[in-house]
């Protein structure tokens, strides 16, 4: 579970924790993430990407 006592956690902290966990999973295996949003479909030559992300996008 994200928290044993969710009512004691400040607003948005559970969501923030959840999003960090999802992001970590995407970085571990980007090829399994469903890339449907338009902003993910173009290639940004300026940005630095990890080799696994580069491979998943090709």
mmCIF file of the N, C-alpha and C atoms, coordinates in Angstrom:
data_MODEL
# 
_entry.id   MODEL 
# 
loop_
_atom_site.group_PDB 
_atom_site.id 
_atom_site.type_symbol 
_atom_site.label_atom_id 
_atom_site.label_alt_id 
_atom_site.label_comp_id 
_atom_site.label_asym_id 
_atom_site.label_entity_id 
_atom_site.label_seq_id 
_atom_site.pdbx_PDB_ins_code 
_atom_site.Cartn_x 
_atom_site.Cartn_y 
_atom_site.Cartn_z 
_atom_site.occupancy 
_atom_site.B_iso_or_equiv 
_atom_site.pdbx_formal_charge 
_atom_site.auth_seq_id 
_atom_site.auth_comp_id 
_atom_site.auth_asym_id 
_atom_site.auth_atom_id 
_atom_site.pdbx_PDB_model_num 
ATOM 1   N N  . UNK A 1 1  ? 0.828  -1.206 0.000   1.00 0.00 ? 1  UNK A N  1 
ATOM 2   C CA . UNK A 1 1  ? 0.000  0.000  0.000   1.00 0.00 ? 1  UNK A CA 1 
ATOM 3   C C  . UNK A 1 1  ? 0.867  1.262  0.000   1.00 0.00 ? 1  UNK A C  1 
ATOM 4   N N  . UNK A 1 2  ? 0.331  2.308  -0.529  1.00 0.00 ? 2  UNK A N  1 
ATOM 5   C CA . UNK A 1 2  ? 1.044  3.586  -0.535  1.00 0.00 ? 2  UNK A CA 1 
ATOM 6   C C  . UNK A 1 2  ? 1.127  4.187  0.852   1.00 0.00 ? 2  UNK A C  1 
ATOM 7   N N  . UNK A 1 3  ? 0.153  3.869  1.689   1.00 0.00 ? 3  UNK A N  1 
ATOM 8   C CA . UNK A 1 3  ? 0.144  4.413  3.041   1.00 0.00 ? 3  UNK A CA 1 
ATOM 9   C C  . UNK A 1 3  ? -0.735 3.556  3.946   1.00 0.00 ? 3  UNK A C  1 
ATOM 10  N N  . UNK A 1 4  ? -0.307 3.418  5.185   1.00 0.00 ? 4  UNK A N  1 
ATOM 11  C CA . UNK A 1 4  ? -1.115 2.703  6.174   1.00 0.00 ? 4  UNK A CA 1 
ATOM 12  C C  . UNK A 1 4  ? -2.238 3.590  6.707   1.00 0.00 ? 4  UNK A C  1 
ATOM 13  N N  . UNK A 1 5  ? -1.983 4.891  6.783   1.00 0.00 ? 5  UNK A N  1 
ATOM 14  C CA . UNK A 1 5  ? -2.962 5.854  7.296   1.00 0.00 ? 5  UNK A CA 1 
ATOM 15  C C  . UNK A 1 5  ? -3.115 7.015  6.312   1.00 0.00 ? 5  UNK A C  1 
ATOM 16  N N  . UNK A 1 6  ? -3.849 6.830  5.226   1.00 0.00 ? 6  UNK A N  1 
ATOM 17  C CA . UNK A 1 6  ? -3.939 7.874  4.203   1.00 0.00 ? 6  UNK A CA 1 
ATOM 18  C C  . UNK A 1 6  ? -4.535 9.190  4.685   1.00 0.00 ? 6  UNK A C  1 
ATOM 19  N N  . UNK A 1 7  ? -5.358 9.157  5.711   1.00 0.00 ? 7  UNK A N  1 
ATOM 20  C CA . UNK A 1 7  ? -5.964 10.400 6.208   1.00 0.00 ? 7  UNK A CA 1 
ATOM 21  C C  . UNK A 1 7  ? -4.953 11.285 6.928   1.00 0.00 ? 7  UNK A C  1 
ATOM 22  N N  . UNK A 1 8  ? -3.821 10.722 7.312   1.00 0.00 ? 8  UNK A N  1 
ATOM 23  C CA . UNK A 1 8  ? -2.791 11.486 8.020   1.00 0.00 ? 8  UNK A CA 1 
ATOM 24  C C  . UNK A 1 8  ? -1.753 12.090 7.076   1.00 0.00 ? 8  UNK A C  1 
ATOM 25  N N  . UNK A 1 9  ? -1.864 11.811 5.806   1.00 0.00 ? 9  UNK A N  1 
ATOM 26  C CA . UNK A 1 9  ? -0.890 12.290 4.827   1.00 0.00 ? 9  UNK A CA 1 
ATOM 27  C C  . UNK A 1 9  ? -1.376 13.608 4.240   1.00 0.00 ? 9  UNK A C  1 
ATOM 28  N N  . UNK A 1 10 ? -0.469 14.575 4.037   1.00 0.00 ? 10 UNK A N  1 
ATOM 29  C CA . UNK A 1 10 ? -0.854 15.868 3.449   1.00 0.00 ? 10 UNK A CA 1 
ATOM 30  C C  . UNK A 1 10 ? -1.475 15.697 2.054   1.00 0.00 ? 10 UNK A C  1 
ATOM 31  N N  . UNK A 1 11 ? -2.278 16.670 1.666   1.00 0.00 ? 11 UNK A N  1 
ATOM 32  C CA . UNK A 1 11 ? -2.922 16.646 0.349   1.00 0.00 ? 11 UNK A CA 1 
ATOM 33  C C  . UNK A 1 11 ? -1.905 16.418 -0.760  1.00 0.00 ? 11 UNK A C  1 
ATOM 34  N N  . UNK A 1 12 ? -2.266 15.624 -1.716  1.00 0.00 ? 12 UNK A N  1 
ATOM 35  C CA . UNK A 1 12 ? -1.507 15.335 -2.934  1.00 0.00 ? 12 UNK A CA 1 
ATOM 36  C C  . UNK A 1 12 ? -0.268 14.465 -2.723  1.00 0.00 ? 12 UNK A C  1 
ATOM 37  N N  . UNK A 1 13 ? 0.092  14.128 -1.510  1.00 0.00 ? 13 UNK A N  1 
ATOM 38  C CA . UNK A 1 13 ? 1.297  13.327 -1.311  1.00 0.00 ? 13 UNK A CA 1 
ATOM 39  C C  . UNK A 1 13 ? 1.125  11.898 -1.835  1.00 0.00 ? 13 UNK A C  1 
ATOM 40  N N  . UNK A 1 14 ? -0.054 11.324 -1.662  1.00 0.00 ? 14 UNK A N  1 
ATOM 41  C CA . UNK A 1 14 ? -0.287 9.970  -2.179  1.00 0.00 ? 14 UNK A CA 1 
ATOM 42  C C  . UNK A 1 14 ? -0.195 9.971  -3.701  1.00 0.00 ? 14 UNK A C  1 
ATOM 43  N N  . UNK A 1 15 ? -0.799 10.965 -4.330  1.00 0.00 ? 15 UNK A N  1 
ATOM 44  C CA . UNK A 1 15 ? -0.733 11.063 -5.786  1.00 0.00 ? 15 UNK A CA 1 
ATOM 45  C C  . UNK A 1 15 ? 0.697  11.254 -6.253  1.00 0.00 ? 15 UNK A C  1 
ATOM 46  N N  . UNK A 1 16 ? 1.436  12.100 -5.583  1.00 0.00 ? 16 UNK A N  1 
ATOM 47  C CA . UNK A 1 16 ? 2.830  12.344 -5.936  1.00 0.00 ? 16 UNK A CA 1 
ATOM 48  C C  . UNK A 1 16 ? 3.658  11.066 -5.802  1.00 0.00 ? 16 UNK A C  1 
ATOM 49  N N  . UNK A 1 17 ? 3.457  10.336 -4.733  1.00 0.00 ? 17 UNK A N  1 
ATOM 50  C CA . UNK A 1 17 ? 4.171  9.075  -4.523  1.00 0.00 ? 17 UNK A CA 1 
ATOM 51  C C  . UNK A 1 17 ? 3.821  8.074  -5.618  1.00 0.00 ? 17 UNK A C  1 
ATOM 52  N N  . UNK A 1 18 ? 2.547  7.971  -5.925  1.00 0.00 ? 18 UNK A N  1 
ATOM 53  C CA . UNK A 1 18 ? 2.096  7.051  -6.967  1.00 0.00 ? 18 UNK A CA 1 
ATOM 54  C C  . UNK A 1 18 ? 2.729  7.406  -8.315  1.00 0.00 ? 18 UNK A C  1 
ATOM 55  N N  . UNK A 1 19 ? 2.733  8.680  -8.667  1.00 0.00 ? 19 UNK A N  1 
ATOM 56  C CA . UNK A 1 19 ? 3.307  9.102  -9.946  1.00 0.00 ? 19 UNK A CA 1 
ATOM 57  C C  . UNK A 1 19 ? 4.805  8.833  -10.014 1.00 0.00 ? 19 UNK A C  1 
ATOM 58  N N  . UNK A 1 20 ? 5.516  9.006  -8.907  1.00 0.00 ? 20 UNK A N  1 
ATOM 59  C CA . UNK A 1 20 ? 6.952  8.672  -8.887  1.00 0.00 ? 20 UNK A CA 1 
ATOM 60  C C  . UNK A 1 20 ? 7.158  7.177  -9.119  1.00 0.00 ? 20 UNK A C  1 
ATOM 61  N N  . UNK A 1 21 ? 6.281  6.355  -8.553  1.00 0.00 ? 21 UNK A N  1 
ATOM 62  C CA . UNK A 1 21 ? 6.386  4.909  -8.747  1.00 0.00 ? 21 UNK A CA 1 
ATOM 63  C C  . UNK A 1 21 ? 6.113  4.529  -10.206 1.00 0.00 ? 21 UNK A C  1 
ATOM 64  N N  . UNK A 1 22 ? 5.107  5.141  -10.810 1.00 0.00 ? 22 UNK A N  1 
ATOM 65  C CA . UNK A 1 22 ? 4.799  4.876  -12.215 1.00 0.00 ? 22 UNK A CA 1 
ATOM 66  C C  . UNK A 1 22 ? 5.957  5.328  -13.101 1.00 0.00 ? 22 UNK A C  1 
ATOM 67  N N  . UNK A 1 23 ? 6.491  6.506  -12.827 1.00 0.00 ? 23 UNK A N  1 
ATOM 68  C CA . UNK A 1 23 ? 7.615  7.025  -13.606 1.00 0.00 ? 23 UNK A CA 1 
ATOM 69  C C  . UNK A 1 23 ? 8.818  6.092  -13.520 1.00 0.00 ? 23 UNK A C  1 
ATOM 70  N N  . UNK A 1 24 ? 9.102  5.575  -12.342 1.00 0.00 ? 24 UNK A N  1 
ATOM 71  C CA . UNK A 1 24 ? 10.224 4.648  -12.173 1.00 0.00 ? 24 UNK A CA 1 
ATOM 72  C C  . UNK A 1 24 ? 10.015 3.388  -13.007 1.00 0.00 ? 24 UNK A C  1 
ATOM 73  N N  . UNK A 1 25 ? 8.789  2.893  -13.052 1.00 0.00 ? 25 UNK A N  1 
ATOM 74  C CA . UNK A 1 25 ? 8.507  1.704  -13.854 1.00 0.00 ? 25 UNK A CA 1 
ATOM 75  C C  . UNK A 1 25 ? 8.659  1.991  -15.340 1.00 0.00 ? 25 UNK A C  1 
ATOM 76  N N  . UNK A 1 26 ? 8.258  3.174  -15.773 1.00 0.00 ? 26 UNK A N  1 
ATOM 77  C CA . UNK A 1 26 ? 8.402  3.540  -17.183 1.00 0.00 ? 26 UNK A CA 1 
ATOM 78  C C  . UNK A 1 26 ? 9.879  3.624  -17.554 1.00 0.00 ? 26 UNK A C  1 
ATOM 79  N N  . UNK A 1 27 ? 10.708 4.202  -16.692 1.00 0.00 ? 27 UNK A N  1 
ATOM 80  C CA . UNK A 1 27 ? 12.139 4.289  -16.973 1.00 0.00 ? 27 UNK A CA 1 
ATOM 81  C C  . UNK A 1 27 ? 12.788 2.912  -17.005 1.00 0.00 ? 27 UNK A C  1 
ATOM 82  N N  . UNK A 1 28 ? 12.297 1.981  -16.195 1.00 0.00 ? 28 UNK A N  1 
ATOM 83  C CA . UNK A 1 28 ? 12.851 0.631  -16.179 1.00 0.00 ? 28 UNK A CA 1 
ATOM 84  C C  . UNK A 1 28 ? 12.530 -0.127 -17.464 1.00 0.00 ? 28 UNK A C  1 
ATOM 85  N N  . UNK A 1 29 ? 11.343 0.072  -18.006 1.00 0.00 ? 29 UNK A N  1 
ATOM 86  C CA . UNK A 1 29 ? 10.931 -0.664 -19.201 1.00 0.00 ? 29 UNK A CA 1 
ATOM 87  C C  . UNK A 1 29 ? 10.013 0.199  -20.067 1.00 0.00 ? 29 UNK A C  1 
ATOM 88  N N  . UNK A 1 30 ? 10.554 1.214  -20.736 1.00 0.00 ? 30 UNK A N  1 
ATOM 89  C CA . UNK A 1 30 ? 9.712  2.125  -21.516 1.00 0.00 ? 30 UNK A CA 1 
ATOM 90  C C  . UNK A 1 30 ? 8.998  1.440  -22.679 1.00 0.00 ? 30 UNK A C  1 
ATOM 91  N N  . UNK A 1 31 ? 9.528  0.319  -23.127 1.00 0.00 ? 31 UNK A N  1 
ATOM 92  C CA . UNK A 1 31 ? 8.899  -0.375 -24.252 1.00 0.00 ? 31 UNK A CA 1 
ATOM 93  C C  . UNK A 1 31 ? 7.514  -0.932 -23.893 1.00 0.00 ? 31 UNK A C  1 
ATOM 94  N N  . UNK A 1 32 ? 7.221  -1.050 -22.615 1.00 0.00 ? 32 UNK A N  1 
ATOM 95  C CA . UNK A 1 32 ? 5.923  -1.565 -22.191 1.00 0.00 ? 32 UNK A CA 1 
ATOM 96  C C  . UNK A 1 32 ? 4.912  -0.460 -21.891 1.00 0.00 ? 32 UNK A C  1 
ATOM 97  N N  . UNK A 1 33 ? 5.332  0.794  -21.956 1.00 0.00 ? 33 UNK A N  1 
ATOM 98  C CA . UNK A 1 33 ? 4.428  1.910  -21.683 1.00 0.00 ? 33 UNK A CA 1 
ATOM 99  C C  . UNK A 1 33 ? 3.665  2.264  -22.952 1.00 0.00 ? 33 UNK A C  1 
ATOM 100 N N  . UNK A 1 34 ? 2.409  2.527  -22.843 1.00 0.00 ? 34 UNK A N  1 
ATOM 101 C CA . UNK A 1 34 ? 1.590  2.871  -23.998 1.00 0.00 ? 34 UNK A CA 1 
ATOM 102 C C  . UNK A 1 34 ? 1.789  4.351  -24.328 1.00 0.00 ? 34 UNK A C  1 
ATOM 103 N N  . UNK A 1 35 ? 2.565  4.631  -25.366 1.00 0.00 ? 35 UNK A N  1 
ATOM 104 C CA . UNK A 1 35 ? 2.896  5.999  -25.755 1.00 0.00 ? 35 UNK A CA 1 
ATOM 105 C C  . UNK A 1 35 ? 1.860  6.487  -26.767 1.00 0.00 ? 35 UNK A C  1 
ATOM 106 N N  . UNK A 1 36 ? 0.755  7.057  -26.294 1.00 0.00 ? 36 UNK A N  1 
ATOM 107 C CA . UNK A 1 36 ? -0.290 7.483  -27.217 1.00 0.00 ? 36 UNK A CA 1 
ATOM 108 C C  . UNK A 1 36 ? -0.434 8.994  -27.328 1.00 0.00 ? 36 UNK A C  1 
ATOM 109 N N  . UNK A 1 37 ? 0.065  9.724  -26.377 1.00 0.00 ? 37 UNK A N  1 
ATOM 110 C CA . UNK A 1 37 ? -0.093 11.174 -26.410 1.00 0.00 ? 37 UNK A CA 1 
ATOM 111 C C  . UNK A 1 37 ? 0.775  11.752 -27.521 1.00 0.00 ? 37 UNK A C  1 
ATOM 112 N N  . UNK A 1 38 ? 0.272  12.748 -28.253 1.00 0.00 ? 38 UNK A N  1 
ATOM 113 C CA . UNK A 1 38 ? 1.004  13.320 -29.381 1.00 0.00 ? 38 UNK A CA 1 
ATOM 114 C C  . UNK A 1 38 ? 2.396  13.810 -29.001 1.00 0.00 ? 38 UNK A C  1 
ATOM 115 N N  . UNK A 1 39 ? 2.542  14.355 -27.817 1.00 0.00 ? 39 UNK A N  1 
ATOM 116 C CA . UNK A 1 39 ? 3.849  14.910 -27.466 1.00 0.00 ? 39 UNK A CA 1 
ATOM 117 C C  . UNK A 1 39 ? 4.917  13.831 -27.355 1.00 0.00 ? 39 UNK A C  1 
ATOM 118 N N  . UNK A 1 40 ? 4.525  12.576 -27.240 1.00 0.00 ? 40 UNK A N  1 
ATOM 119 C CA . UNK A 1 40 ? 5.506  11.489 -27.162 1.00 0.00 ? 40 UNK A CA 1 
ATOM 120 C C  . UNK A 1 40 ? 5.825  10.921 -28.539 1.00 0.00 ? 40 UNK A C  1 
ATOM 121 N N  . UNK A 1 41 ? 5.089  11.316 -29.562 1.00 0.00 ? 41 UNK A N  1 
ATOM 122 C CA . UNK A 1 41 ? 5.274  10.717 -30.875 1.00 0.00 ? 41 UNK A CA 1 
ATOM 123 C C  . UNK A 1 41 ? 6.373  11.384 -31.698 1.00 0.00 ? 41 UNK A C  1 
ATOM 124 N N  . UNK A 1 42 ? 6.760  12.580 -31.359 1.00 0.00 ? 42 UNK A N  1 
ATOM 125 C CA . UNK A 1 42 ? 7.836  13.223 -32.106 1.00 0.00 ? 42 UNK A CA 1 
ATOM 126 C C  . UNK A 1 42 ? 9.174  12.947 -31.422 1.00 0.00 ? 42 UNK A C  1 
ATOM 127 N N  . UNK A 1 43 ? 10.212 13.126 -32.161 1.00 0.00 ? 43 UNK A N  1 
ATOM 128 C CA . UNK A 1 43 ? 11.547 12.904 -31.609 1.00 0.00 ? 43 UNK A CA 1 
ATOM 129 C C  . UNK A 1 43 ? 12.235 14.240 -31.384 1.00 0.00 ? 43 UNK A C  1 
ATOM 130 N N  . UNK A 1 44 ? 12.660 14.461 -30.183 1.00 0.00 ? 44 UNK A N  1 
ATOM 131 C CA . UNK A 1 44 ? 13.349 15.688 -29.818 1.00 0.00 ? 44 UNK A CA 1 
ATOM 132 C C  . UNK A 1 44 ? 14.849 15.411 -29.848 1.00 0.00 ? 44 UNK A C  1 
ATOM 133 N N  . UNK A 1 45 ? 15.527 15.923 -30.847 1.00 0.00 ? 45 UNK A N  1 
ATOM 134 C CA . UNK A 1 45 ? 16.955 15.648 -30.999 1.00 0.00 ? 45 UNK A CA 1 
ATOM 135 C C  . UNK A 1 45 ? 17.798 16.333 -29.930 1.00 0.00 ? 45 UNK A C  1 
ATOM 136 N N  . UNK A 1 46 ? 17.264 17.365 -29.317 1.00 0.00 ? 46 UNK A N  1 
ATOM 137 C CA . UNK A 1 46 ? 18.023 18.113 -28.325 1.00 0.00 ? 46 UNK A CA 1 
ATOM 138 C C  . UNK A 1 46 ? 18.078 17.416 -26.969 1.00 0.00 ? 46 UNK A C  1 
ATOM 139 N N  . UNK A 1 47 ? 17.052 16.648 -26.656 1.00 0.00 ? 47 UNK A N  1 
ATOM 140 C CA . UNK A 1 47 ? 16.997 16.052 -25.317 1.00 0.00 ? 47 UNK A CA 1 
ATOM 141 C C  . UNK A 1 47 ? 17.882 14.818 -25.226 1.00 0.00 ? 47 UNK A C  1 
ATOM 142 N N  . UNK A 1 48 ? 18.346 14.564 -24.026 1.00 0.00 ? 48 UNK A N  1 
ATOM 143 C CA . UNK A 1 48 ? 19.153 13.381 -23.781 1.00 0.00 ? 48 UNK A CA 1 
ATOM 144 C C  . UNK A 1 48 ? 18.237 12.294 -23.239 1.00 0.00 ? 48 UNK A C  1 
ATOM 145 N N  . UNK A 1 49 ? 18.306 11.127 -23.861 1.00 0.00 ? 49 UNK A N  1 
ATOM 146 C CA . UNK A 1 49 ? 17.476 10.017 -23.419 1.00 0.00 ? 49 UNK A CA 1 
ATOM 147 C C  . UNK A 1 49 ? 18.370 8.832  -23.083 1.00 0.00 ? 49 UNK A C  1 
ATOM 148 N N  . UNK A 1 50 ? 17.888 8.002  -22.191 1.00 0.00 ? 50 UNK A N  1 
ATOM 149 C CA . UNK A 1 50 ? 18.631 6.796  -21.859 1.00 0.00 ? 50 UNK A CA 1 
ATOM 150 C C  . UNK A 1 50 ? 18.584 5.848  -23.054 1.00 0.00 ? 50 UNK A C  1 
ATOM 151 N N  . UNK A 1 51 ? 19.549 4.943  -23.177 1.00 0.00 ? 51 UNK A N  1 
ATOM 152 C CA . UNK A 1 51 ? 19.554 4.002  -24.299 1.00 0.00 ? 51 UNK A CA 1 
ATOM 153 C C  . UNK A 1 51 ? 18.275 3.163  -24.381 1.00 0.00 ? 51 UNK A C  1 
ATOM 154 N N  . UNK A 1 52 ? 17.704 2.777  -23.241 1.00 0.00 ? 52 UNK A N  1 
ATOM 155 C CA . UNK A 1 52 ? 16.476 1.969  -23.268 1.00 0.00 ? 52 UNK A CA 1 
ATOM 156 C C  . UNK A 1 52 ? 15.306 2.772  -23.805 1.00 0.00 ? 52 UNK A C  1 
ATOM 157 N N  . UNK A 1 53 ? 15.240 4.056  -23.471 1.00 0.00 ? 53 UNK A N  1 
ATOM 158 C CA . UNK A 1 53 ? 14.154 4.888  -23.987 1.00 0.00 ? 53 UNK A CA 1 
ATOM 159 C C  . UNK A 1 53 ? 14.350 5.106  -25.482 1.00 0.00 ? 53 UNK A C  1 
ATOM 160 N N  . UNK A 1 54 ? 15.587 5.371  -25.909 1.00 0.00 ? 54 UNK A N  1 
ATOM 161 C CA . UNK A 1 54 ? 15.860 5.538  -27.334 1.00 0.00 ? 54 UNK A CA 1 
ATOM 162 C C  . UNK A 1 54 ? 15.446 4.294  -28.107 1.00 0.00 ? 54 UNK A C  1 
ATOM 163 N N  . UNK A 1 55 ? 15.791 3.120  -27.588 1.00 0.00 ? 55 UNK A N  1 
ATOM 164 C CA . UNK A 1 55 ? 15.449 1.863  -28.255 1.00 0.00 ? 55 UNK A CA 1 
ATOM 165 C C  . UNK A 1 55 ? 13.941 1.681  -28.330 1.00 0.00 ? 55 UNK A C  1 
ATOM 166 N N  . UNK A 1 56 ? 13.231 2.011  -27.265 1.00 0.00 ? 56 UNK A N  1 
ATOM 167 C CA . UNK A 1 56 ? 11.782 1.837  -27.233 1.00 0.00 ? 56 UNK A CA 1 
ATOM 168 C C  . UNK A 1 56 ? 11.074 2.771  -28.211 1.00 0.00 ? 56 UNK A C  1 
ATOM 169 N N  . UNK A 1 57 ? 11.655 3.936  -28.469 1.00 0.00 ? 57 UNK A N  1 
ATOM 170 C CA . UNK A 1 57 ? 11.024 4.909  -29.349 1.00 0.00 ? 57 UNK A CA 1 
ATOM 171 C C  . UNK A 1 57 ? 11.310 4.662  -30.820 1.00 0.00 ? 57 UNK A C  1 
ATOM 172 N N  . UNK A 1 58 ? 12.222 3.758  -31.121 1.00 0.00 ? 58 UNK A N  1 
ATOM 173 C CA . UNK A 1 58 ? 12.551 3.493  -32.530 1.00 0.00 ? 58 UNK A CA 1 
ATOM 174 C C  . UNK A 1 58 ? 11.827 2.296  -33.064 1.00 0.00 ? 58 UNK A C  1 
# 
